[in-house]
Amino acid sequence: TEAEWEYAAKAGSSTDYFWGHSEEGGSDYAVFNENSGSSSHNIASTKENAFELHDMTGNVWEWVNDWYGEYQTEGVTRNPKGAGEGIVKVIRGGSWQNNITELRSANRQIGNPGWNSNFVGFRTVLPL
């Protein structure tokens, strides 16, 4: 879900970026327009976050399972659900095409489920 993705991306942080409050140092953790060479990079080409996950921001946007709609966290303590149906899905994390300012952990965008590009991907996740 979108909430699970954000939890994994933030890795326990409460800052705008999982590495801190500003863009400074982001080149160590994310592939974005200024350091990408205009293409995606191999997996784990940057430092991991505190949960030892690589590529949670930048490189390629990641599909999440939720439909795009209001992201409601008020009063929800665990794994808020997105819209039950819709036309477009949520993508998170930003890509190699984005400015570093667009890689904030809370940034979200829409993606058409039939869409195909070299800056959107997915992450395989298994339950514990």
N, CA, C and O atoms as a Tinker XYZ file with bonds, in Angstrom:
   512  protein
     1  N      0.841000   -1.185000    0.000000    73     2
     2  CA     0.000000    0.000000    0.000000    64     1     3
     3  C      0.881000    1.241000    0.000000    63     2     4     5
     4  O      2.090000    1.178000    0.221000    81     3
     5  N      0.233000    2.361000   -0.254000    73     3     6
     6  CA     0.953000    3.633000   -0.222000    64     5     7
     7  C      1.545000    3.902000    1.157000    63     6     8     9
     8  O      2.676000    4.374000    1.271000    81     7
     9  N      0.786000    3.603000    2.191000    73     7    10
    10  CA     1.271000    3.817000    3.562000    64     9    11
    11  C      2.465000    2.926000    3.868000    63    10    12    13
    12  O      3.418000    3.368000    4.510000    81    11
    13  N      2.426000    1.694000    3.421000    73    11    14
    14  CA     3.555000    0.789000    3.644000    64    13    15
    15  C      4.793000    1.290000    2.915000    63    14    16    17
    16  O      5.901000    1.231000    3.449000    81    15
    17  N      4.603000    1.786000    1.689000    73    15    18
    18  CA     5.730000    2.335000    0.934000    64    17    19
    19  C      6.338000    3.519000    1.692000    63    18    20    21
    20  O      7.557000    3.595000    1.842000    81    19
    21  N      5.502000    4.435000    2.166000    73    19    22
    22  CA     6.025000    5.615000    2.859000    64    21    23
    23  C      6.746000    5.229000    4.149000    63    22    24    25
    24  O      7.786000    5.805000    4.472000    81    23
    25  N      6.213000    4.273000    4.878000    73    23    26
    26  CA     6.863000    3.792000    6.094000    64    25    27
    27  C      8.257000    3.252000    5.756000    63    26    28    29
    28  O      9.227000    3.570000    6.444000    81    27
    29  N      8.358000    2.456000    4.723000    73    27    30
    30  CA     9.639000    1.885000    4.317000    64    29    31
    31  C     10.599000    2.964000    3.830000    63    30    32    33
    32  O     11.795000    2.904000    4.117000    81    31
    33  N     10.090000    3.943000    3.100000    73    31    34
    34  CA    10.941000    5.014000    2.574000    64    33    35
    35  C     11.476000    5.907000    3.688000    63    34    36    37
    36  O     12.656000    6.256000    3.686000    81    35
    37  N     10.625000    6.279000    4.636000    73    35    38
    38  CA    11.053000    7.167000    5.723000    64    37    39
    39  C     11.970000    6.459000    6.712000    63    38    40    41
    40  O     12.807000    7.104000    7.343000    81    39
    41  N     11.828000    5.170000    6.855000    73    39    42
    42  CA    12.712000    4.361000    7.708000    64    41    43
    43  C     12.848000    4.938000    9.112000    63    42    44    45
    44  O     13.949000    5.015000    9.659000    81    43
    45  N     11.722000    5.342000    9.686000    73    43    46
    46  CA    11.727000    5.843000   11.050000    64    45    47
    47  C     12.026000    7.323000   11.187000    63    46    48    49
    48  O     11.997000    7.853000   12.298000    81    47
    49  N     12.311000    8.000000   10.092000    73    47    50
    50  CA    12.607000    9.434000   10.165000    64    49    51
    51  C     11.314000   10.245000   10.165000    63    50    52    53
    52  O     10.262000    9.757000    9.754000    81    51
    53  N     11.407000   11.477000   10.628000    73    51    54
    54  CA    10.257000   12.390000   10.562000    64    53    55
    55  C     10.631000   13.643000    9.778000    63    54    56    57
    56  O      9.961000   14.670000    9.883000    81    55
    57  N     11.691000   13.555000    9.001000    73    55    58
    58  CA    12.179000   14.682000    8.214000    64    57    59
    59  C     11.607000   14.633000    6.792000    63    58    60    61
    60  O     11.018000   13.632000    6.384000    81    59
    61  N     11.790000   15.726000    6.047000    73    59    62
    62  CA    11.275000   15.787000    4.677000    64    61    63
    63  C     11.870000   14.705000    3.786000    63    62    64    65
    64  O     11.174000   14.128000    2.950000    81    63
    65  N     13.143000   14.437000    3.966000    73    63    66
    66  CA    13.861000   13.394000    3.238000    64    65    67
    67  C     14.364000   12.412000    4.290000    63    66    68    69
    68  O     14.681000   12.837000    5.401000    81    67
    69  N     14.448000   11.152000    3.997000    73    67    70
    70  CA    14.860000   10.202000    5.031000    64    69    71
    71  C     16.280000   10.470000    5.521000    63    70    72    73
    72  O     16.651000   10.018000    6.605000    81    71
    73  N     17.084000   11.199000    4.739000    73    71    74
    74  CA    18.453000   11.516000    5.155000    64    73    75
    75  C     18.541000   12.840000    5.914000    63    74    76    77
    76  O     19.610000   13.172000    6.425000    81    75
    77  N     17.440000   13.613000    6.004000    73    75    78
    78  CA    17.475000   14.867000    6.750000    64    77    79
    79  C     16.433000   15.864000    6.301000    63    78    80    81
    80  O     15.532000   15.528000    5.533000    81    79
    81  N     16.554000   17.100000    6.781000    73    79    82
    82  CA    15.576000   18.148000    6.485000    64    81    83
    83  C     15.819000   18.870000    5.163000    63    82    84    85
    84  O     14.922000   19.543000    4.657000    81    83
    85  N     17.009000   18.740000    4.604000    73    83    86
    86  CA    17.313000   19.476000    3.374000    64    85    87
    87  C     17.823000   18.538000    2.291000    63    86    88    89
    88  O     18.052000   17.351000    2.522000    81    87
    89  N     17.993000   19.110000    1.098000    73    87    90
    90  CA    18.487000   18.323000   -0.036000    64    89    91
    91  C     19.956000   17.956000    0.120000    63    90    92    93
    92  O     20.443000   17.035000   -0.537000    81    91
    93  N     20.664000   18.676000    0.992000    73    91    94
    94  CA    22.097000   18.454000    1.166000    64    93    95
    95  C     22.385000   16.992000    1.517000    63    94    96    97
    96  O     21.775000   16.426000    2.424000    81    95
    97  N     23.292000   16.416000    0.806000    73    95    98
    98  CA    23.644000   15.015000    1.018000    64    97    99
    99  C     22.796000   14.041000    0.227000    63    98   100   101
   100  O     23.069000   12.841000    0.236000    81    99
   101  N     21.777000   14.527000   -0.455000    73    99   102
   102  CA    20.878000   13.652000   -1.200000    64   101   103
   103  C     21.526000   12.874000   -2.325000    63   102   104   105
   104  O     21.047000   11.803000   -2.698000    81   103
   105  N     22.613000   13.403000   -2.872000    73   103   106
   106  CA    23.309000   12.689000   -3.952000    64   105   107
   107  C     23.843000   11.336000   -3.503000    63   106   108   109
   108  O     24.060000   10.445000   -4.324000    81   107
   109  N     24.056000   11.184000   -2.198000    73   107   110
   110  CA    24.525000    9.903000   -1.676000    64   109   111
   111  C     23.415000    8.856000   -1.645000    63   110   112   113
   112  O     23.685000    7.655000   -1.647000    81   111
   113  N     22.159000    9.321000   -1.616000    73   111   114
   114  CA    21.022000    8.428000   -1.381000    64   113   115
   115  C     20.048000    8.293000   -2.543000    63   114   116   117
   116  O     19.213000    7.389000   -2.540000    81   115
   117  N     20.135000    9.171000   -3.537000    73   115   118
   118  CA    19.122000    9.176000   -4.593000    64   117   119
   119  C     19.722000    9.502000   -5.952000    63   118   120   121
   120  O     20.676000   10.274000   -6.058000    81   119
   121  N     19.150000    8.903000   -6.984000    73   119   122
   122  CA    19.481000    9.229000   -8.366000    64   121   123
   123  C     18.400000   10.180000   -8.854000    63   122   124   125
   124  O     17.219000    9.834000   -8.850000    81   123
   125  N     18.799000   11.379000   -9.275000    73   123   126
   126  CA    17.858000   12.402000   -9.736000    64   125   127
   127  C     18.479000   13.147000  -10.906000    63   126   128   129
   128  O     19.579000   12.803000  -11.340000    81   127
   129  N     17.793000   14.164000  -11.426000    73   127   130
   130  CA    18.213000   14.759000  -12.696000    64   129   131
   131  C     19.652000   15.274000  -12.714000    63   130   132   133
   132  O     20.293000   15.239000  -13.764000    81   131
   133  N     20.170000   15.744000  -11.601000    73   131   134
   134  CA    21.522000   16.314000  -11.592000    64   133   135
   135  C     22.630000   15.260000  -11.551000    63   134   136   137
   136  O     23.763000   15.567000  -11.921000    81   135
   137  N     22.350000   14.051000  -11.123000    73   135   138
   138  CA    23.406000   13.039000  -11.044000    64   137   139
   139  C     23.074000   11.752000  -11.810000    63   138   140   141
   140  O     23.770000   10.747000  -11.673000    81   139
   141  N     22.014000   11.791000  -12.611000    73   139   142
   142  CA    21.552000   10.567000  -13.271000    64   141   143
   143  C     22.220000   10.271000  -14.608000    63   142   144   145
   144  O     22.256000    9.119000  -15.040000    81   143
   145  N     22.751000   11.303000  -15.269000    73   143   146
   146  CA    23.242000   11.084000  -16.627000    64   145   147
   147  C     22.101000   10.789000  -17.585000    63   146   148   149
   148  O     22.309000   10.173000  -18.631000    81   147
   149  N     20.889000   11.225000  -17.233000    73   147   150
   150  CA    19.675000   11.076000  -18.054000    64   149   151
   151  C     19.229000    9.635000  -18.245000    63   150   152   153
   152  O     18.690000    9.282000  -19.294000    81   151
   153  N     19.454000    8.798000  -17.230000    73   151   154
   154  CA    18.926000    7.437000  -17.292000    64   153   155
   155  C     18.874000    6.841000  -15.887000    63   154   156   157
   156  O     19.484000    7.355000  -14.949000    81   155
   157  N     18.133000    5.748000  -15.770000    73   155   158
   158  CA    18.076000    5.053000  -14.485000    64   157   159
   159  C     19.419000    4.365000  -14.230000    63   158   160   161
   160  O     20.203000    4.155000  -15.155000    81   159
   161  N     19.668000    4.023000  -12.987000    73   159   162
   162  CA    20.920000    3.377000  -12.587000    64   161   163
   163  C     20.649000    1.967000  -12.089000    63   162   164   165
   164  O     19.501000    1.607000  -11.828000    81   163
   165  N     21.684000    1.182000  -11.959000    73   163   166
   166  CA    21.551000   -0.163000  -11.410000    64   165   167
   167  C     21.014000   -0.096000   -9.987000    63   166   168   169
   168  O     21.220000    0.892000   -9.282000    81   167
   169  N     20.335000   -1.137000   -9.577000    73   167   170
   170  CA    19.799000   -1.234000   -8.224000    64   169   171
   171  C     20.944000   -1.140000   -7.228000    63   170   172   173
   172  O     22.031000   -1.671000   -7.458000    81   171
   173  N     20.685000   -0.455000   -6.117000    73   171   174
   174  CA    21.637000   -0.299000   -5.014000    64   173   175
   175  C     22.886000    0.482000   -5.410000    63   174   176   177
   176  O     23.971000    0.216000   -4.894000    81   175
   177  N     22.741000    1.441000   -6.318000    73   175   178
   178  CA    23.880000    2.274000   -6.699000    64   177   179
   179  C     24.063000    3.455000   -5.738000    63   178   180   181
   180  O     25.013000    4.225000   -5.875000    81   179
   181  N     23.164000    3.594000   -4.776000    73   179   182
   182  CA    23.266000    4.650000   -3.767000    64   181   183
   183  C     23.210000    4.020000   -2.377000    63   182   184   185
   184  O     22.932000    2.831000   -2.225000    81   183
   185  N     23.481000    4.852000   -1.362000    73   183   186
   186  CA    23.437000    4.355000    0.019000    64   185   187
   187  C     22.016000    3.966000    0.403000    63   186   188   189
   188  O     21.051000    4.517000   -0.127000    81   187
   189  N     21.889000    3.021000    1.321000    73   187   190
   190  CA    20.570000    2.583000    1.791000    64   189   191
   191  C     20.057000    3.517000    2.889000    63   190   192   193
   192  O     20.807000    4.313000    3.454000    81   191
   193  N     18.754000    3.396000    3.175000    73   191   194
   194  CA    18.168000    4.150000    4.288000    64   193   195
   195  C     18.378000    3.364000    5.592000    63   194   196   197
   196  O     19.042000    2.327000    5.591000    81   195
   197  N     17.823000    3.850000    6.684000    73   195   198
   198  CA    18.018000    3.218000    7.998000    64   197   199
   199  C     17.438000    1.808000    8.075000    63   198   200   201
   200  O     17.831000    1.038000    8.951000    81   199
   201  N     16.512000    1.447000    7.180000    73   199   202
   202  CA    15.970000    0.084000    7.119000    64   201   203
   203  C     16.758000   -0.797000    6.156000    63   202   204   205
   204  O     16.345000   -1.918000    5.857000    81   203
   205  N     17.888000   -0.294000    5.673000    73   203   206
   206  CA    18.758000   -0.990000    4.731000    64   205   207
   207  C     18.089000   -1.241000    3.383000    63   206   208   209
   208  O     18.367000   -2.240000    2.719000    81   207
   209  N     17.206000   -0.329000    2.986000    73   207   210
   210  CA    16.541000   -0.392000    1.681000    64   209   211
   211  C     17.190000    0.621000    0.746000    63   210   212   213
   212  O     17.403000    1.776000    1.114000    81   211
   213  N     17.497000    0.181000   -0.447000    73   211   214
   214  CA    18.091000    1.056000   -1.461000    64   213   215
   215  C     17.003000    1.604000   -2.380000    63   214   216   217
   216  O     15.930000    1.016000   -2.515000    81   215
   217  N     17.294000    2.726000   -3.001000    73   215   218
   218  CA    16.482000    3.271000   -4.098000    64   217   219
   219  C     15.045000    3.596000   -3.708000    63   218   220   221
   220  O     14.146000    3.502000   -4.544000    81   219
   221  N     14.816000    3.970000   -2.472000    73   219   222
   222  CA    13.452000    4.337000   -2.072000    64   221   223
   223  C     13.066000    5.717000   -2.590000    63   222   224   225
   224  O     11.880000    6.033000   -2.685000    81   223
   225  N     14.045000    6.534000   -2.921000    73   223   226
   226  CA    13.761000    7.820000   -3.567000    64   225   227
   227  C     14.660000    7.941000   -4.783000    63   226   228   229
   228  O     15.816000    7.519000   -4.767000    81   227
   229  N     14.112000    8.522000   -5.832000    73   227   230
   230  CA    14.862000    8.686000   -7.063000    64   229   231
   231  C     14.971000    7.395000   -7.852000    63   230   232   233
   232  O     14.336000    6.391000   -7.527000    81   231
   233  N     15.768000    7.439000   -8.869000    73   231   234
   234  CA    15.994000    6.348000   -9.823000    64   233   235
   235  C     14.735000    6.089000  -10.653000    63   234   236   237
   236  O     14.659000    6.561000  -11.787000    81   235
   237  N     13.741000    5.355000  -10.129000    73   235   238
   238  CA    12.462000    5.213000  -10.831000    64   237   239
   239  C     11.317000    5.369000   -9.831000    63   238   240   241
   240  O     11.430000    4.954000   -8.678000    81   239
   241  N     10.215000    5.971000  -10.283000    73   239   242
   242  CA     8.998000    6.010000   -9.483000    64   241   243
   243  C      8.580000    4.575000   -9.214000    63   242   244   245
   244  O      8.855000    3.688000  -10.022000    81   243
   245  N      7.919000    4.338000   -8.090000    73   243   246
   246  CA     7.451000    2.989000   -7.779000    64   245   247
   247  C      5.927000    2.960000   -7.702000    63   246   248   249
   248  O      5.304000    3.794000   -7.045000    81   247
   249  N      5.343000    1.978000   -8.392000    73   247   250
   250  CA     3.904000    1.758000   -8.298000    64   249   251
   251  C      3.571000    1.288000   -6.885000    63   250   252   253
   252  O      4.322000    0.514000   -6.291000    81   251
   253  N      2.461000    1.749000   -6.356000    73   251   254
   254  CA     1.916000    1.161000   -5.132000    64   253   255
   255  C      0.531000    0.634000   -5.470000    63   254   256   257
   256  O      0.000000    0.927000   -6.541000    81   255
   257  N     -0.045000   -0.126000   -4.587000    73   255   258
   258  CA    -1.303000   -0.802000   -4.884000    64   257   259
   259  C     -2.522000    0.111000   -4.819000    63   258   260   261
   260  O     -3.562000   -0.218000   -5.389000    81   259
   261  N     -2.420000    1.241000   -4.143000    73   259   262
   262  CA    -3.579000    2.113000   -3.937000    64   261   263
   263  C     -3.961000    2.906000   -5.182000    63   262   264   265
   264  O     -3.106000    3.323000   -5.963000    81   263
   265  N     -5.258000    3.100000   -5.346000    73   263   266
   266  CA    -5.771000    4.031000   -6.339000    64   265   267
   267  C     -5.517000    5.444000   -5.834000    63   266   268   269
   268  O     -5.493000    5.683000   -4.627000    81   267
   269  N     -5.328000    6.377000   -6.758000    73   267   270
   270  CA    -5.074000    7.763000   -6.361000    64   269   271
   271  C     -6.350000    8.396000   -5.825000    63   270   272   273
   272  O     -7.407000    8.303000   -6.448000    81   271
   273  N     -6.247000    9.022000   -4.700000    73   271   274
   274  CA    -7.347000    9.725000   -4.055000    64   273   275
   275  C     -6.794000   10.422000   -2.836000    63   274   276   277
   276  O     -5.578000   10.504000   -2.665000    81   275
   277  N     -7.654000   10.916000   -2.001000    73   275   278
   278  CA    -7.196000   11.589000   -0.794000    64   277   279
   279  C     -6.426000   10.610000    0.082000    63   278   280   281
   280  O     -6.878000    9.492000    0.332000    81   279
   281  N     -5.272000   11.040000    0.538000    73   279   282
   282  CA    -4.424000   10.210000    1.403000    64   281   283
   283  C     -4.764000   10.576000    2.836000    63   282   284   285
   284  O     -4.266000   11.569000    3.368000    81   283
   285  N     -5.605000    9.778000    3.453000    73   283   286
   286  CA    -6.167000   10.097000    4.770000    64   285   287
   287  C     -5.380000    9.387000    5.863000    63   286   288   289
   288  O     -5.373000    8.158000    5.935000    81   287
   289  N     -4.716000   10.170000    6.716000    73   287   290
   290  CA    -3.991000    9.579000    7.839000    64   289   291
   291  C     -4.578000   10.005000    9.172000    63   290   292   293
   292  O     -4.245000    9.422000   10.204000    81   291
   293  N     -5.438000   10.999000    9.173000    73   291   294
   294  CA    -6.042000   11.509000   10.408000    64   293   295
   295  C     -6.850000   10.414000   11.103000    63   294   296   297
   296  O     -7.774000    9.850000   10.517000    81   295
   297  N     -6.498000   10.120000   12.344000    73   295   298
   298  CA    -7.235000    9.131000   13.121000    64   297   299
   299  C     -6.897000    7.686000   12.799000    63   298   300   301
   300  O     -7.445000    6.773000   13.416000    81   299
   301  N     -6.002000    7.462000   11.841000    73   299   302
   302  CA    -5.605000    6.103000   11.475000    64   301   303
   303  C     -4.229000    5.843000   12.076000    63   302   304   305
   304  O     -3.300000    6.625000   11.875000    81   303
   305  N     -4.104000    4.765000   12.798000    73   303   306
   306  CA    -2.829000    4.493000   13.459000    64   305   307
   307  C     -1.950000    3.515000   12.695000    63   306   308   309
   308  O     -0.740000    3.470000   12.917000    81   307
   309  N     -2.534000    2.739000   11.809000    73   307   310
   310  CA    -1.733000    1.762000   11.089000    64   309   311
   311  C     -2.263000    1.522000    9.681000    63   310   312   313
   312  O     -3.439000    1.206000    9.499000    81   311
   313  N     -1.402000    1.670000    8.697000    73   311   314
   314  CA    -1.675000    1.351000    7.298000    64   313   315
   315  C     -3.001000    1.915000    6.767000    63   314   316   317
   316  O     -3.905000    1.152000    6.427000    81   315
   317  N     -3.120000    3.251000    6.695000    73   315   318
   318  CA    -4.347000    3.811000    6.124000    64   317   319
   319  C     -4.528000    3.357000    4.681000    63   318   320   321
   320  O     -3.553000    3.242000    3.939000    81   319
   321  N     -5.737000    3.106000    4.291000    73   319   322
   322  CA    -6.038000    2.631000    2.943000    64   321   323
   323  C     -6.349000    3.804000    2.024000    63   322   324   325
   324  O     -6.922000    4.806000    2.451000    81   323
   325  N     -5.978000    3.674000    0.799000    73   323   326
   326  CA    -6.294000    4.681000   -0.199000    64   325   327
   327  C     -7.699000    4.473000   -0.721000    63   326   328   329
   328  O     -8.474000    3.694000   -0.166000    81   327
   329  N     -8.018000    5.173000   -1.787000    73   327   330
   330  CA    -9.334000    5.061000   -2.410000    64   329   331
   331  C     -9.583000    3.613000   -2.832000    63   330   332   333
   332  O     -8.656000    2.922000   -3.254000    81   331
   333  N    -10.824000    3.154000   -2.721000    73   331   334
   334  CA   -11.183000    1.786000   -3.058000    64   333   335
   335  C    -11.245000    1.504000   -4.539000    63   334   336   337
   336  O    -11.175000    0.349000   -4.959000    81   335
   337  N    -11.376000    2.548000   -5.333000    73   335   338
   338  CA   -11.420000    2.399000   -6.785000    64   337   339
   339  C    -10.979000    3.703000   -7.414000    63   338   340   341
   340  O    -10.854000    4.717000   -6.727000    81   339
   341  N    -10.745000    3.687000   -8.696000    73   339   342
   342  CA   -10.321000    4.904000   -9.372000    64   341   343
   343  C     -9.904000    4.651000  -10.793000    63   342   344   345
   344  O    -10.112000    3.567000  -11.338000    81   343
   345  N     -9.320000    5.649000  -11.377000    73   343   346
   346  CA    -8.865000    5.579000  -12.762000    64   345   347
   347  C     -7.348000    5.481000  -12.827000    63   346   348   349
   348  O     -6.796000    4.805000  -13.696000    81   347
   349  N     -6.675000    6.163000  -11.897000    73   347   350
   350  CA    -5.219000    6.171000  -11.878000    64   349   351
   351  C     -4.701000    5.654000  -10.545000    63   350   352   353
   352  O     -5.379000    5.758000   -9.523000    81   351
   353  N     -3.510000    5.102000  -10.561000    73   351   354
   354  CA    -2.855000    4.578000   -9.364000    64   353   355
   355  C     -1.857000    5.604000   -8.834000    63   354   356   357
   356  O     -1.582000    6.619000   -9.474000    81   355
   357  N     -1.330000    5.315000   -7.661000    73   355   358
   358  CA    -0.323000    6.165000   -7.042000    64   357   359
   359  C      1.062000    5.641000   -7.402000    63   358   360   361
   360  O      1.302000    4.433000   -7.408000    81   359
   361  N      1.966000    6.569000   -7.702000    73   359   362
   362  CA     3.382000    6.247000   -7.814000    64   361   363
   363  C      4.118000    7.105000   -6.789000    63   362   364   365
   364  O      3.730000    8.242000   -6.523000    81   363
   365  N      5.176000    6.551000   -6.224000    73   363   366
   366  CA     5.901000    7.238000   -5.146000    64   365   367
   367  C      7.409000    7.192000   -5.396000    63   366   368   369
   368  O      7.906000    6.317000   -6.104000    81   367
   369  N      8.122000    8.142000   -4.808000    73   367   370
   370  CA     9.574000    8.097000   -4.746000    64   369   371
   371  C     10.340000    8.965000   -5.715000    63   370   372   373
   372  O     11.510000    9.262000   -5.471000    81   371
   373  N      9.726000    9.381000   -6.801000    73   371   374
   374  CA    10.449000   10.186000   -7.777000    64   373   375
   375  C     11.350000    9.350000   -8.665000    63   374   376   377
   376  O     11.501000    8.145000   -8.463000    81   375
   377  N     11.941000    9.997000   -9.641000    73   375   378
   378  CA    12.783000    9.272000  -10.604000    64   377   379
   379  C     14.025000   10.075000  -10.954000    63   378   380   381
   380  O     14.253000   11.170000  -10.441000    81   379
   381  N     14.811000    9.499000  -11.837000    73   379   382
   382  CA    16.027000   10.136000  -12.325000    64   381   383
   383  C     15.732000   11.432000  -13.073000    63   382   384   385
   384  O     16.640000   12.241000  -13.264000    81   383
   385  N     14.497000   11.651000  -13.499000    73   383   386
   386  CA    14.134000   12.877000  -14.215000    64   385   387
   387  C     13.798000   14.040000  -13.275000    63   386   388   389
   388  O     13.793000   15.193000  -13.706000    81   387
   389  N     13.522000   13.758000  -12.018000    73   387   390
   390  CA    13.060000   14.778000  -11.081000    64   389   391
   391  C     14.198000   15.577000  -10.450000    63   390   392   393
   392  O     15.334000   15.113000  -10.348000    81   391
   393  N     13.846000   16.808000  -10.025000    73   391   394
   394  CA    14.745000   17.603000   -9.195000    64   393   395
   395  C     14.769000   16.967000   -7.818000    63   394   396   397
   396  O     13.820000   16.286000   -7.431000    81   395
   397  N     15.837000   17.181000   -7.082000    73   395   398
   398  CA    15.943000   16.602000   -5.746000    64   397   399
   399  C     14.833000   17.117000   -4.828000    63   398   400   401
   400  O     14.415000   16.401000   -3.918000    81   399
   401  N     14.352000   18.330000   -5.045000    73   399   402
   402  CA    13.275000   18.868000   -4.203000    64   401   403
   403  C     11.984000   18.072000   -4.353000    63   402   404   405
   404  O     11.119000   18.127000   -3.479000    81   403
   405  N     11.846000   17.339000   -5.444000    73   403   406
   406  CA    10.656000   16.524000   -5.688000    64   405   407
   407  C     10.772000   15.110000   -5.106000    63   406   408   409
   408  O      9.879000   14.287000   -5.309000    81   407
   409  N     11.846000   14.825000   -4.397000    73   407   410
   410  CA    12.070000   13.490000   -3.848000    64   409   411
   411  C     11.709000   13.389000   -2.370000    63   410   412   413
   412  O     12.087000   12.424000   -1.705000    81   411
   413  N     10.984000   14.373000   -1.851000    73   411   414
   414  CA    10.536000   14.291000   -0.454000    64   413   415
   415  C      9.773000   12.987000   -0.241000    63   414   416   417
   416  O      9.073000   12.512000   -1.135000    81   415
   417  N      9.914000   12.420000    0.944000    73   415   418
   418  CA     9.268000   11.136000    1.233000    64   417   419
   419  C      7.756000   11.187000    1.074000    63   418   420   421
   420  O      7.142000   10.168000    0.759000    81   419
   421  N      7.141000   12.341000    1.284000    73   419   422
   422  CA     5.684000   12.457000    1.196000    64   421   423
   423  C      5.185000   12.749000   -0.222000    63   422   424   425
   424  O      3.974000   12.778000   -0.444000    81   423
   425  N      6.079000   12.964000   -1.177000    73   423   426
   426  CA     5.662000   13.293000   -2.542000    64   425   427
   427  C      4.960000   12.106000   -3.190000    63   426   428   429
   428  O      5.422000   10.970000   -3.084000    81   427
   429  N      3.848000   12.373000   -3.857000    73   427   430
   430  CA     3.086000   11.327000   -4.541000    64   429   431
   431  C      2.575000   11.876000   -5.858000    63   430   432   433
   432  O      2.313000   13.073000   -5.976000    81   431
   433  N      2.433000   11.013000   -6.839000    73   431   434
   434  CA     1.951000   11.395000   -8.160000    64   433   435
   435  C      0.979000   10.341000   -8.671000    63   434   436   437
   436  O      0.795000    9.287000   -8.063000    81   435
   437  N      0.369000   10.655000   -9.793000    73   435   438
   438  CA    -0.558000    9.711000  -10.412000    64   437   439
   439  C      0.132000    8.967000  -11.550000    63   438   440   441
   440  O      1.043000    9.489000  -12.193000    81   439
   441  N     -0.315000    7.757000  -11.782000    73   439   442
   442  CA     0.165000    6.961000  -12.894000    64   441   443
   443  C     -0.983000    6.151000  -13.470000    63   442   444   445
   444  O     -1.722000    5.493000  -12.738000    81   443
   445  N     -1.124000    6.204000  -14.765000    73   443   446
   446  CA    -2.142000    5.417000  -15.450000    64   445   447
   447  C     -1.704000    3.953000  -15.453000    63   446   448   449
   448  O     -0.581000    3.659000  -15.863000    81   447
   449  N     -2.563000    3.021000  -15.006000    73   447   450
   450  CA    -2.158000    1.604000  -14.947000    64   449   451
   451  C     -1.702000    1.020000  -16.283000    63   450   452   453
   452  O     -0.973000    0.028000  -16.294000    81   451
   453  N     -2.104000    1.597000  -17.392000    73   451   454
   454  CA    -1.677000    1.108000  -18.700000    64   453   455
   455  C     -0.407000    1.770000  -19.202000    63   454   456   457
   456  O      0.029000    1.516000  -20.325000    81   455
   457  N      0.171000    2.595000  -18.396000    73   455   458
   458  CA     1.324000    3.404000  -18.742000    64   457   459
   459  C      2.602000    2.591000  -18.692000    63   458   460   461
   460  O      2.737000    1.690000  -17.864000    81   459
   461  N      3.537000    2.904000  -19.569000    73   459   462
   462  CA     4.811000    2.209000  -19.661000    64   461   463
   463  C      5.889000    3.256000  -19.910000    63   462   464   465
   464  O      5.767000    4.049000  -20.844000    81   463
   465  N      6.947000    3.276000  -19.091000    73   463   466
   466  CA     8.035000    4.224000  -19.314000    64   465   467
   467  C      9.320000    3.718000  -18.678000    63   466   468   469
   468  O      9.314000    2.723000  -17.954000    81   467
   469  N     10.419000    4.408000  -18.953000    73   467   470
   470  CA    11.711000    4.021000  -18.391000    64   469   471
   471  C     12.001000    4.729000  -17.067000    63   470   472   473
   472  O     13.122000    4.651000  -16.565000    81   471
   473  N     11.023000    5.411000  -16.501000    73   471   474
   474  CA    11.225000    6.057000  -15.207000    64   473   475
   475  C     10.183000    5.637000  -14.168000    63   474   476   477
   476  O     10.024000    6.300000  -13.143000    81   475
   477  N      9.471000    4.533000  -14.434000    73   475   478
   478  CA     8.519000    3.977000  -13.470000    64   477   479
   479  C      8.786000    2.478000  -13.355000    63   478   480   481
   480  O      8.999000    1.801000  -14.361000    81   479
   481  N      8.773000    1.966000  -12.129000    73   479   482
   482  CA     9.008000    0.552000  -11.902000    64   481   483
   483  C      8.203000    0.065000  -10.712000    63   482   484   485
   484  O      7.241000    0.717000  -10.305000    81   483
   485  N      8.576000   -1.046000  -10.163000    73   483   486
   486  CA     7.871000   -1.580000   -9.000000    64   485   487
   487  C      8.872000   -2.310000   -8.119000    63   486   488   489
   488  O      9.974000   -2.650000   -8.551000    81   487
   489  N      8.471000   -2.540000   -6.887000    73   487   490
   490  CA     9.298000   -3.235000   -5.910000    64   489   491
   491  C      8.551000   -4.485000   -5.484000    63   490   492   493
   492  O      7.383000   -4.415000   -5.103000    81   491
   493  N      9.214000   -5.618000   -5.547000    73   491   494
   494  CA     8.613000   -6.860000   -5.083000    64   493   495
   495  C      8.733000   -6.942000   -3.574000    63   494   496   497
   496  O      9.816000   -6.765000   -3.016000    81   495
   497  N      7.610000   -7.213000   -2.915000    73   495   498
   498  CA     7.579000   -7.239000   -1.452000    64   497   499
   499  C      6.954000   -8.549000   -1.000000    63   498   500   501
   500  O      5.960000   -9.008000   -1.562000    81   499
   501  N      7.548000   -9.135000    0.015000    73   499   502
   502  CA     7.011000  -10.355000    0.610000    64   501   503
   503  C      6.607000  -10.077000    2.054000    63   502   504   505
   504  O      7.288000   -9.319000    2.745000    81   503
   505  N      5.517000  -10.674000    2.521000    73   503   506
   506  CA     5.151000  -10.489000    3.936000    64   505   507
   507  C      6.168000  -11.165000    4.842000    63   506   508   509
   508  O      6.825000  -12.129000    4.449000    81   507
   509  N      6.289000  -10.646000    6.058000    73   507   510
   510  CA     7.217000  -11.252000    7.029000    64   509   511
   511  C      6.732000  -12.618000    7.442000    63   510   512
   512  O      7.378000  -13.284000    8.251000    81   511
